[in-house]
Amino acid sequence: MIPRSRLTWIVYAICVLLAVEGLGWLTSRVLALEERERDARLHVQHEQAVRLALWQMDSAVAPLIAAEARRPYFHYRPFYSPSKGYADLASDPPADGPFTASPLLVQGPEPPIRLHFERSGKSWTSPQAPVGSWREQALSLLQEPERLAVADSMLAELRAIAPDASRHVPIPERSMRQIDADAQEDEPPTAGARDYAARMNTAQVFDPPVQQSLIVEPRDGAQTGATIAMIESTEDKLERLTPVLPPPTITTDRAVEVGALRAEWANATEPTLLFLREVHASGRVFEQGFWVDWPDLRATLLARVAEMLPDADLVPLADEPGASPERRLAVVPAVLRVPDPALASIGLWTPTRLTLGVTWLAVLSAVIATGIMLRQSESLSARRAQFVSAVTHELRTPLTTFCLYTQMLAEGLVPEERRGEYLGTLRTESTRLAGIVEDVLAYARLGHTRAKQRSPVDLADLVDRMLPTLRDRASRGGLDLDWSRPTEPAIALADAPSIERILSNLVDNACKYAADGGRIEVTLERDGRSLLLAVRDFGPGVPAPDRERIFGAFSRARRDADSPTPGLGLGLALARGLARESAGELDIDESTRDGARFVLRLPVSS
């Protein structure tokens, strides 16, 4: 059968393990949830930054592309006749007739556009690079031959790049409504897809201008002149260079259709971005467009979002065939490539971790407090058992003597001449019994009474007063007591009755356990700010393992546990308690090899 004490500790250990395991599991789950929350928060912040960056990029490019999408088709000629702008593009304006310079020639391309061009079959022209007689006219107007030479060079470069197996990259035109219609009920469109559709709907830069998809009807000169004046009023430079013309008369009925812009990445060594549209006019079909300086556009767009996304990059859409709409630009056929956000480390003391730390501290404190209470309870039970055993053992002898002798005296069984002997024995046993009771009561009062009133005490005089009693006790034990009185004053701050009791207990112990030592030495000396009152015997001494144990209540050295020497094992415990109440300390001198030496250290009175 398992002892009750061991069973209590087993149950306590099981409860502690369950509590620690449960709290550990809860801690791991909470920390995992905290990390997931951190990752989700970083991901949301990252996606918001990406979406904001896409909006900023699209908003930066959209006005430029929108203006180009709505540019009249006849601006792609260096010069055109205002009276035939919407009616006839099959022939150039007469050299001697009224004509107007194209804004693309006068103003030049606006960055990041490098060149505007028109191609029909194998024929390539550019309003910025006129040829023939129109070049002389352009030089007379612009007086910038270097600009025309640069345009000629870029047009030649474009001729070499664009026809070489160009790959067309259509720009998606799905609206929000189309995305919602195509989405499955169990797979709704993502926030990025909706954001992309919203940017597409907001931009609307690839639709052809309405005024170019009309059919020009015959009208009078005043109406035609008003139309031309409206067009020319939006071109400041052109107004300064264009002569005042008489109102033309349009007599033909021709349809002009301009298609939507589309993006084309030319198959070249470096990414070459072109925007093209088809034009149907005068029975002819040709393409117009412009060449975008992709490195410059890319650097400009990335600079706008460098603060939000410093590691971002723009990649042509043709190089990312599987790119999701969440990363596409709505205006330019490119994909924003952004590395995954770096996971920031969680601080050491987040609110969650602080709460867990407090919880762990509370649980561990409760475990430790419970363990201390169990140990104190067991210690109290053990001391109670020791007390009952010791007191019972010590009281049995005098009580037995009392009962026996009083019964014999009462019944007249003791001869008259021996009555004195019996009465003397009863007195001795009563004194012993009173001493046992007094020791128990004194020990019980330790720490439960008011602090003792300490006062200056001359320890030498105190020993002198007690010397006859001490020597009488030593002689009854068969020992001599030697007292070495110091020559200098030895005044301590202590409680005199407590010191007397300590000294009596030490001499009494020496008489009990060192009767074969021959003598007892009592010395008094000064050590700095302390006075040392020592009692030494020359008996067998105290074994090293028992030198601290003997100061416990109801404890004796193991070799003396079963000895017939009477005693509760309470003398040294009581003596140490009284010493500490007098601000002193009682210890055994471990350097003594022959016998045992107990030293009482007391503070010197100032």
Phi, psi and omega per residue, in radians:
M1 nan 2.334 -3.103
I2 -1.290 2.305 3.105
P3 -1.044 2.649 -3.085
R4 -1.087 -0.681 3.139
S5 -1.096 -0.812 3.131
R6 -1.131 -0.676 3.124
L7 -1.097 -0.682 3.115
T8 -1.075 -0.775 -3.139
W9 -1.205 -0.574 3.092
I10 -1.126 -0.798 3.111
V11 -1.098 -0.728 3.119
Y12 -1.071 -0.762 -3.139
A13 -1.121 -0.718 3.118
I14 -1.091 -0.766 3.127
C15 -1.094 -0.717 3.128
V16 -1.123 -0.767 3.125
L17 -1.083 -0.751 3.121
L18 -1.109 -0.746 3.141
A19 -1.130 -0.775 -3.131
V20 -1.169 -0.723 3.132
E21 -1.124 -0.774 3.119
G22 -1.099 -0.761 3.127
L23 -1.195 -0.609 3.077
G24 -1.123 -0.755 3.095
W25 -1.089 -0.766 3.126
L26 -1.094 -0.703 3.132
T27 -1.102 -0.789 3.131
S28 -1.090 -0.707 3.125
R29 -1.146 -0.754 -3.123
V30 -1.152 -0.730 3.114
L31 -1.140 -0.671 3.088
A32 -1.115 -0.745 3.099
L33 -1.125 -0.631 3.101
E34 -1.130 -0.719 3.108
E35 -1.160 -0.702 3.101
R36 -1.122 -0.698 3.101
E37 -1.119 -0.710 3.096
R38 -1.091 -0.799 3.132
D39 -1.076 -0.746 -3.140
A40 -1.131 -0.712 3.137
R41 -1.134 -0.742 3.094
L42 -1.114 -0.685 3.138
H43 -1.122 -0.765 3.131
V44 -1.106 -0.780 3.108
Q45 -1.068 -0.694 3.130
H46 -1.134 -0.782 -3.138
E47 -1.147 -0.665 3.088
Q48 -1.109 -0.696 3.097
A49 -1.127 -0.699 3.121
V50 -1.113 -0.811 -3.127
R51 -1.110 -0.713 3.099
L52 -1.127 -0.681 3.112
A53 -1.110 -0.732 3.114
L54 -1.095 -0.737 3.104
W55 -1.084 -0.735 -3.140
Q56 -1.139 -0.720 3.123
M57 -1.124 -0.815 -3.138
D58 -1.106 -0.705 -3.135
S59 -1.183 -0.431 3.114
A60 -1.329 -0.601 -3.054
V61 -1.663 -0.470 -3.007
A62 -0.985 -0.791 -3.124
P63 -1.045 -0.697 -3.132
L64 -1.143 -0.837 -3.110
I65 -1.191 -0.623 3.120
A66 -1.115 -0.723 3.111
A67 -1.110 -0.675 3.123
E68 -1.215 -0.616 3.133
A69 -1.155 -0.489 -3.115
R70 -1.736 0.172 3.130
R71 -1.266 2.341 3.102
P72 -1.053 2.544 -3.036
Y73 -1.165 -0.503 -3.076
F74 -1.330 -0.119 3.044
H75 -1.204 -0.252 -3.111
Y76 -1.435 0.029 2.959
R77 -1.756 2.466 -3.125
P78 -0.991 -0.698 3.111
F79 -2.402 2.578 3.119
Y80 -2.558 2.775 3.135
S81 -1.568 2.134 -3.134
P82 -1.011 -0.542 -3.103
S83 -1.310 -0.281 -3.114
K84 -2.075 0.264 -3.042
G85 -1.048 -0.712 -3.094
Y86 -1.795 0.040 -3.008
A87 -2.056 -0.630 -2.995
D88 -2.521 2.032 3.061
L89 -2.033 0.136 -3.071
A90 -1.291 -0.439 -3.083
S91 -2.300 2.642 3.100
D92 -1.274 2.726 3.087
P93 -1.138 2.591 3.141
P94 -1.102 2.509 -3.093
A95 -1.145 -0.535 -3.094
D96 -1.708 0.015 -3.106
G97 -1.727 3.117 3.115
P98 -1.201 2.375 3.098
F99 -2.597 2.862 -3.115
T100 -2.230 2.388 3.098
A101 -1.327 2.411 3.133
S102 -1.173 2.443 3.056
P103 -1.017 -0.506 3.128
L104 -1.167 -0.518 3.070
L105 -1.370 -0.718 -3.051
V106 -1.269 -0.850 -3.038
Q107 -1.522 -0.466 -3.067
G108 1.391 2.918 -3.124
P109 -1.220 2.505 3.103
E110 -1.638 2.203 3.141
P111 -0.973 2.475 0.193
P112 -1.620 0.380 3.101
I113 -1.391 2.289 3.138
R114 -1.610 -0.691 -3.035
L115 -2.797 2.454 2.956
H116 -1.706 2.501 -3.078
F117 -2.587 2.896 3.078
E118 -2.463 2.394 3.130
R119 -2.373 2.480 3.098
S120 -2.446 1.818 -3.033
G121 1.190 -2.127 3.119
K122 -1.704 0.079 -3.113
S123 -1.603 2.223 3.140
W124 -2.129 2.240 3.070
T125 -2.360 2.896 3.119
S126 -2.575 2.377 3.091
P127 -1.138 -0.349 3.102
Q128 -1.519 -0.102 -3.134
A129 -2.328 1.199 3.134
P130 -1.154 2.754 -3.127
V131 -2.235 2.899 3.073
G132 1.180 -2.498 -3.111
S133 -1.169 -0.463 3.126
W134 -1.207 -0.391 3.101
R135 -1.219 -0.705 3.103
E136 -1.109 -0.690 3.117
Q137 -1.114 -0.694 3.124
A138 -1.133 -0.687 3.122
L139 -1.147 -0.622 3.125
S140 -1.197 -0.538 3.132
L141 -1.448 -0.792 -3.001
L142 -1.575 -0.641 -3.083
Q143 0.977 0.680 3.116
E144 -2.358 1.340 -3.121
P145 -1.121 -0.479 -3.129
E146 -1.135 -0.680 -3.131
R147 -1.142 -0.668 3.115
L148 -1.181 -0.620 3.133
A149 -1.169 -0.697 3.105
V150 -1.115 -0.740 3.107
A151 -1.091 -0.705 3.089
D152 -1.049 -0.727 -3.127
S153 -1.138 -0.762 -3.141
M154 -1.171 -0.633 3.112
L155 -1.147 -0.682 3.094
A156 -1.139 -0.695 3.103
E157 -1.123 -0.687 3.138
L158 -1.165 -0.670 3.084
R159 -1.022 -0.617 -3.118
A160 -1.348 -0.424 -3.051
I161 -1.622 -0.923 -2.925
A162 -1.116 -0.710 -3.081
P163 -1.262 -0.203 -3.009
D164 -1.420 1.457 3.020
A165 0.856 0.918 3.116
S166 -1.145 2.597 3.139
R167 -1.999 2.164 -3.094
H168 -1.508 2.379 3.117
V169 -2.072 1.698 -3.134
P170 -1.171 2.496 3.105
I171 -1.580 2.189 -3.098
P172 -1.030 2.450 -3.132
E173 -2.120 0.504 -3.140
R174 -1.326 2.282 3.116
S175 -1.564 3.015 3.082
M176 -1.049 -0.678 -3.136
R177 -1.128 -0.671 3.139
Q178 -1.187 -0.686 3.124
I179 -1.113 -0.729 3.119
D180 -1.141 -0.633 -3.118
A181 -1.244 -0.618 -3.101
D182 -1.416 -0.324 -3.071
A183 -1.239 2.499 3.066
Q184 -1.380 2.708 -3.109
E185 -1.108 -0.622 -3.128
D186 -1.550 -0.072 3.115
E187 -2.315 1.345 -3.137
P188 -1.168 2.732 -3.138
P189 -1.087 2.521 3.139
T190 -1.289 2.894 3.116
A191 -1.087 -0.625 3.115
G192 -1.157 -0.697 3.119
A193 -1.149 -0.746 3.086
R194 -1.102 -0.692 3.126
D195 -1.113 -0.694 3.125
Y196 -1.137 -0.756 3.120
A197 -1.117 -0.664 3.114
A198 -1.128 -0.692 3.102
R199 -1.162 -0.631 3.082
M200 -1.126 -0.787 -3.130
N201 -1.169 -0.586 -3.139
T202 -1.271 -0.666 -3.071
A203 -1.197 -1.111 -3.135
Q204 0.865 0.855 -3.059
V205 -1.734 -0.098 -3.041
F206 -1.811 0.067 3.097
D207 -1.397 2.454 3.108
P208 -1.204 2.594 -3.134
P209 -1.105 2.472 -3.080
V210 -1.136 -0.676 -3.050
Q211 -1.202 -0.217 3.115
Q212 -1.639 -0.133 -3.107
S213 -1.800 0.376 -3.130
L214 -1.713 2.952 3.015
I215 -1.830 2.109 -3.088
V216 -1.356 2.113 3.136
E217 -1.743 2.700 3.084
P218 -1.045 2.467 3.137
R219 -2.620 2.948 -3.119
D220 -1.374 3.014 -3.049
G221 -1.155 -0.581 -3.115
A222 -1.155 -0.725 3.120
Q223 -1.136 -0.753 -3.134
T224 -1.124 -0.733 3.116
G225 -1.089 -0.649 3.114
A226 -1.147 -0.680 3.107
T227 -1.101 -0.789 -3.141
I228 -1.127 -0.712 3.131
A229 -1.096 -0.650 3.118
M230 -1.112 -0.738 3.131
I231 -1.135 -0.788 -3.055
E232 -1.270 -0.393 -3.108
S233 -1.178 -0.337 -3.135
T234 -1.571 0.049 -3.064
E235 -2.202 1.700 -3.019
D236 -1.144 -0.867 -3.130
K237 -1.090 -0.718 -3.090
L238 -1.103 -0.634 3.115
E239 -1.091 -0.608 3.139
R240 -1.296 -0.449 -3.083
L241 -1.711 -0.351 -3.060
T242 -1.520 2.259 3.109
P243 -1.232 2.773 3.083
V244 -1.292 2.179 -3.043
L245 -1.966 2.647 3.019
P246 -1.290 2.668 3.134
P247 -1.044 2.182 3.137
P248 -1.378 2.929 3.097
T249 -2.107 2.071 -3.140
I250 -1.692 2.166 -3.054
T251 -2.033 -0.128 -3.092
T252 -1.695 2.786 3.110
D253 -2.096 1.619 -3.057
R254 -2.116 2.566 3.057
A255 -1.717 2.399 3.078
V256 -2.131 2.145 3.123
E257 -2.154 2.206 3.133
V258 -2.007 2.169 -3.125
G259 -1.378 3.032 3.122
A260 -1.364 2.663 3.084
L261 -1.168 2.509 3.002
R262 -2.320 2.687 -3.114
A263 -1.699 2.540 3.138
E264 -2.447 2.146 3.007
W265 -1.653 1.947 -3.129
A266 -1.208 2.508 -3.115
N267 -1.396 1.348 -3.097
A268 -2.130 3.060 3.132
T269 -1.090 -0.751 3.074
E270 -1.851 2.618 3.121
P271 -1.015 2.198 -3.136
T272 -2.160 2.013 -3.041
L273 -1.805 2.157 3.103
L274 -2.116 2.557 2.975
F275 -2.048 2.204 -3.042
L276 -2.227 2.701 2.993
R277 -2.571 2.616 3.088
E278 -1.604 2.447 3.129
V279 -2.187 2.250 3.048
H280 -1.946 1.929 -3.132
A281 -2.630 2.437 3.097
S282 0.962 0.578 3.111
G283 1.333 0.131 3.141
R284 -1.965 2.668 3.069
V285 -2.146 2.158 3.139
F286 -2.583 2.995 -3.101
E287 -2.014 2.449 3.048
Q288 -2.188 2.652 3.124
G289 -3.126 -2.941 -3.121
F290 -2.570 2.672 -3.094
W291 -1.779 2.132 -3.104
V292 -1.673 2.345 3.042
D293 -1.325 1.589 -3.026
W294 -1.077 -0.795 3.114
P295 -1.004 -0.718 3.140
D296 -1.184 -0.771 3.122
L297 -1.093 -0.749 3.138
R298 -1.080 -0.806 -3.141
A299 -1.109 -0.673 -3.138
T300 -1.139 -0.794 -3.112
L301 -1.174 -0.720 3.129
L302 -1.174 -0.552 3.116
A303 -1.160 -0.525 -3.140
R304 -1.200 -0.485 -3.086
V305 -1.991 0.265 -3.080
A306 -1.108 -0.563 -3.121
E307 -1.232 -0.641 3.135
M308 -1.409 -0.769 -3.068
L309 -2.252 1.431 -3.069
P310 -1.157 -0.429 -3.088
D311 -1.788 0.282 -3.087
A312 -1.322 2.807 3.105
D313 -2.603 2.619 3.081
L314 -1.886 2.239 -3.078
V315 -2.134 2.385 3.080
P316 -0.959 2.492 -3.104
L317 -1.103 -0.516 3.132
A318 -1.146 -0.440 3.110
D319 -1.495 -0.114 3.129
E320 -2.246 1.213 -3.050
P321 -1.098 -0.500 -3.100
G322 -1.725 0.311 -3.081
A323 -1.172 2.423 3.138
S324 -1.413 2.723 -3.136
P325 -1.055 -0.376 -3.094
E326 -1.066 -0.380 -3.083
R327 -1.961 0.024 -3.094
R328 -1.485 2.549 2.948
L329 -1.435 2.510 -3.126
A330 -1.439 -0.392 -3.050
V331 -1.746 -0.693 -3.103
V332 -1.974 2.381 -3.139
P333 -1.299 1.263 -3.129
A334 -2.462 2.794 -3.110
V335 -2.065 2.337 3.069
L336 -1.458 2.020 3.131
R337 -1.763 2.080 -3.088
V338 -2.256 2.227 3.082
P339 -1.172 2.733 3.102
D340 -1.080 2.524 -3.120
P341 -1.158 2.468 3.090
A342 -1.262 2.370 -3.121
L343 -1.303 2.082 3.099
A344 -1.348 2.502 3.137
S345 -1.252 2.504 3.108
I346 -1.388 2.394 3.127
G347 -1.042 2.748 -3.091
L348 -1.164 -0.676 -3.089
W349 -2.103 1.272 2.984
T350 -1.349 2.848 3.094
P351 -0.950 -0.677 3.135
T352 -1.142 -0.826 -3.120
R353 -1.186 -0.602 3.081
L354 -1.115 -0.719 3.093
T355 -1.112 -0.744 3.103
L356 -1.118 -0.695 3.120
G357 -1.097 -0.736 3.101
V358 -1.122 -0.690 3.123
T359 -1.101 -0.806 3.111
W360 -1.066 -0.735 -3.140
L361 -1.093 -0.717 3.134
A362 -1.148 -0.753 -3.129
V363 -1.136 -0.818 -3.138
L364 -1.114 -0.654 3.092
S365 -1.104 -0.716 3.114
A366 -1.133 -0.707 3.115
V367 -1.100 -0.815 -3.127
I368 -1.126 -0.757 3.139
A369 -1.094 -0.714 3.114
T370 -1.124 -0.731 3.098
G371 -1.088 -0.725 3.112
I372 -1.117 -0.725 3.127
M373 -1.107 -0.719 3.101
L374 -1.102 -0.748 -3.129
R375 -1.158 -0.720 3.110
Q376 -1.116 -0.658 3.111
S377 -1.115 -0.771 3.113
E378 -1.142 -0.705 3.130
S379 -1.110 -0.710 3.113
L380 -1.114 -0.711 3.109
S381 -1.120 -0.719 3.132
A382 -1.134 -0.748 3.132
R383 -1.143 -0.643 3.108
R384 -1.099 -0.749 3.122
A385 -1.128 -0.730 3.117
Q386 -1.119 -0.722 -3.142
F387 -1.081 -0.816 -3.138
V388 -1.089 -0.744 -3.111
S389 -1.157 -0.800 -3.093
A390 -1.175 -0.807 -3.109
V391 -1.128 -0.729 3.117
T392 -1.053 -0.752 -3.126
H393 -1.151 -0.731 -3.100
E394 -1.299 -0.561 -3.125
L395 -1.409 -0.364 -3.063
R396 -1.087 -0.790 -3.077
T397 -1.116 -0.935 3.137
P398 -1.141 -0.634 3.128
L399 -1.157 -0.700 3.090
T400 -1.085 -0.753 3.114
T401 -1.094 -0.774 3.113
F402 -1.009 -0.866 -3.086
C403 -1.077 -0.800 -3.073
L404 -1.183 -0.858 -3.055
Y405 -1.205 -0.708 3.132
T406 -1.140 -0.642 3.109
Q407 -1.142 -0.754 3.138
M408 -1.141 -0.714 3.124
L409 -1.185 -0.674 -3.128
A410 -1.177 -0.596 -3.091
E411 -1.580 0.035 3.105
G412 1.244 0.473 -3.122
L413 -1.487 -0.152 -3.086
V414 -1.752 2.226 3.112
P415 -1.053 2.718 -3.069
E416 -1.090 -0.664 -3.103
E417 -1.212 -0.298 -3.123
R418 -1.848 0.047 -3.141
R419 -1.084 -0.686 3.118
G420 -1.054 -0.707 3.123
E421 -1.095 -0.776 -3.130
Y422 -1.135 -0.703 3.132
L423 -1.177 -0.624 3.068
G424 -1.090 -0.727 3.106
T425 -1.087 -0.724 3.132
L426 -1.121 -0.669 3.114
R427 -1.144 -0.720 3.118
T428 -1.070 -0.801 -3.122
E429 -1.164 -0.588 3.108
S430 -1.190 -0.680 3.079
T431 -1.102 -0.740 3.103
R432 -1.088 -0.751 -3.138
L433 -1.112 -0.738 3.100
A434 -1.101 -0.657 3.105
G435 -1.116 -0.729 3.115
I436 -1.053 -0.838 -3.127
V437 -1.092 -0.719 -3.130
E438 -1.135 -0.714 3.104
D439 -1.090 -0.752 -3.136
V440 -1.117 -0.782 -3.131
L441 -1.146 -0.692 3.128
A442 -1.127 -0.722 3.118
Y443 -1.155 -0.668 3.135
A444 -1.156 -0.505 -3.125
R445 -1.395 -0.196 -3.117
L446 -1.055 2.213 3.093
G447 1.370 -0.082 -3.113
H448 -1.937 -0.003 3.111
T449 -1.961 2.930 3.095
R450 -1.085 2.704 -3.132
A451 -1.022 2.391 -3.119
K452 -1.185 2.526 3.125
Q453 -1.383 1.906 3.141
R454 -1.563 2.521 -3.134
S455 -2.585 2.837 3.122
P456 -1.073 2.270 -3.117
V457 -2.263 2.225 3.053
D458 -1.452 1.819 -3.048
L459 -1.130 -0.577 3.133
A460 -1.127 -0.786 3.107
D461 -1.136 -0.641 3.139
L462 -1.086 -0.750 3.134
V463 -1.182 -0.650 3.123
D464 -1.067 -0.723 -3.137
R465 -1.144 -0.631 -3.084
M466 -1.525 -0.133 -2.980
L467 -1.036 -0.777 3.132
P468 -1.050 -0.769 3.140
T469 -1.111 -0.758 -3.116
L470 -1.127 -0.704 -3.117
R471 -1.237 -0.575 3.090
D472 -1.142 -0.739 3.114
R473 -1.125 -0.698 -3.141
A474 -1.166 -0.692 -3.123
S475 -1.166 -0.639 3.097
R476 -1.144 -0.412 3.061
G477 -1.612 0.067 3.116
G478 1.392 0.500 -3.076
L479 -2.233 2.719 3.012
D480 -1.757 2.558 3.135
L481 -2.047 2.141 3.128
D482 -1.866 2.314 -3.132
W483 -2.127 2.169 3.136
S484 -1.859 1.761 -3.121
R485 -1.403 2.305 3.135
P486 -1.318 2.704 -3.139
T487 -1.455 -0.485 -3.126
E488 -1.610 2.758 -3.141
P489 -1.064 2.513 3.120
A490 -2.332 1.372 -3.080
I491 -1.829 2.108 -3.124
A492 -1.941 2.745 3.067
L493 -1.691 1.806 -3.018
A494 -2.798 -3.109 3.078
D495 -1.787 2.013 -3.018
A496 -1.041 -0.820 3.130
P497 -1.037 -0.638 3.118
S498 -1.139 -0.713 3.139
I499 -1.131 -0.704 3.123
E500 -1.076 -0.746 -3.126
R501 -1.167 -0.685 3.113
I502 -1.072 -0.823 -3.103
L503 -1.120 -0.687 3.108
S504 -1.101 -0.745 -3.134
N505 -1.121 -0.700 -3.116
L506 -1.167 -0.745 3.115
V507 -1.173 -0.681 3.138
D508 -1.111 -0.724 3.095
N509 -1.099 -0.705 3.128
A510 -1.100 -0.650 3.111
C511 -1.196 -0.596 -3.111
K512 -1.288 -0.801 -2.931
Y513 -1.856 -0.077 -3.136
A514 -2.322 0.712 -3.097
A515 -1.123 -0.436 -3.130
D516 -1.609 0.172 -3.109
G517 -1.451 -0.348 3.069
G518 1.651 -0.689 -3.049
R519 -2.736 2.904 3.089
I520 -2.260 2.381 3.132
E521 -1.953 2.272 3.045
V522 -2.034 2.125 -3.105
T523 -2.233 2.744 3.108
L524 -2.443 2.181 -3.134
E525 -2.551 2.876 -3.132
R526 -1.844 2.430 3.113
D527 -2.340 1.561 -3.118
G528 1.164 -2.113 -3.134
R529 -1.627 0.307 -3.125
S530 -2.263 2.707 3.014
L531 -1.950 2.345 -3.083
L532 -1.947 1.961 3.058
L533 -1.817 1.996 -2.997
A534 -2.082 2.503 3.043
V535 -2.160 2.112 -3.093
R536 -2.163 2.404 3.008
D537 -2.055 2.979 -3.089
F538 -2.107 0.629 3.121
G539 -1.519 -2.663 -3.093
P540 -1.274 -0.184 -3.122
G541 1.359 -3.065 -3.129
V542 -2.013 2.181 3.112
P543 -1.022 2.581 -3.098
A544 -0.965 -0.763 -3.123
P545 -1.117 -0.358 -3.066
D546 -1.765 0.051 -3.013
R547 -1.213 -0.440 3.059
E548 -1.703 -0.496 -3.109
R549 -1.133 -0.620 -3.039
I550 -1.191 -0.238 3.105
F551 -1.518 0.000 3.088
G552 -1.423 2.693 -3.131
A553 -1.176 2.372 3.105
F554 1.019 0.531 3.136
S555 -2.049 2.506 3.083
R556 -2.361 2.884 3.056
A557 -1.037 2.550 -3.035
R558 -1.038 -0.609 -3.119
R559 -1.268 -0.322 -3.128
D560 -1.762 0.025 -3.055
A561 -1.095 -0.663 -3.101
D562 -1.826 0.211 -3.126
S563 -1.314 2.694 3.124
P564 -1.314 -0.051 -3.134
T565 -1.101 2.179 -3.111
P566 -1.223 2.669 3.110
G567 2.706 2.526 3.104
L568 -1.485 -0.262 -3.003
G569 1.336 0.485 -3.053
L570 -1.996 -0.163 -3.024
G571 -1.117 -0.905 -3.097
L572 -1.201 -0.638 3.096
A573 -1.092 -0.744 3.111
L574 -1.164 -0.709 -3.128
A575 -1.114 -0.768 3.113
R576 -1.122 -0.715 3.115
G577 -1.070 -0.754 3.105
L578 -1.143 -0.641 3.122
A579 -1.114 -0.740 -3.140
R580 -1.216 -0.538 3.050
E581 -1.174 -0.383 3.093
S582 -1.708 0.348 3.127
A583 1.091 0.478 3.095
G584 -2.047 -2.884 -3.134
E585 -2.668 2.502 3.114
L586 -2.080 2.156 -3.128
D587 -2.422 2.921 3.028
I588 -1.744 2.402 -3.134
D589 -1.383 1.902 -3.069
E590 -1.334 -0.225 3.131
S591 -1.417 -0.181 -3.129
T592 -1.359 2.161 -3.107
R593 -1.731 -0.484 -3.082
D594 -1.893 1.785 -3.102
G595 1.505 -2.770 -3.134
A596 -2.281 2.459 -3.135
R597 -2.256 2.028 3.119
F598 -1.793 2.318 -3.022
V599 -2.100 2.189 3.042
L600 -1.780 2.064 -3.131
R601 -1.806 2.171 -3.108
L602 -2.245 2.562 3.132
P603 -1.267 2.509 3.113
V604 -1.296 2.411 3.095
S605 -1.288 2.346 -3.130
S606 -1.412 nan nan
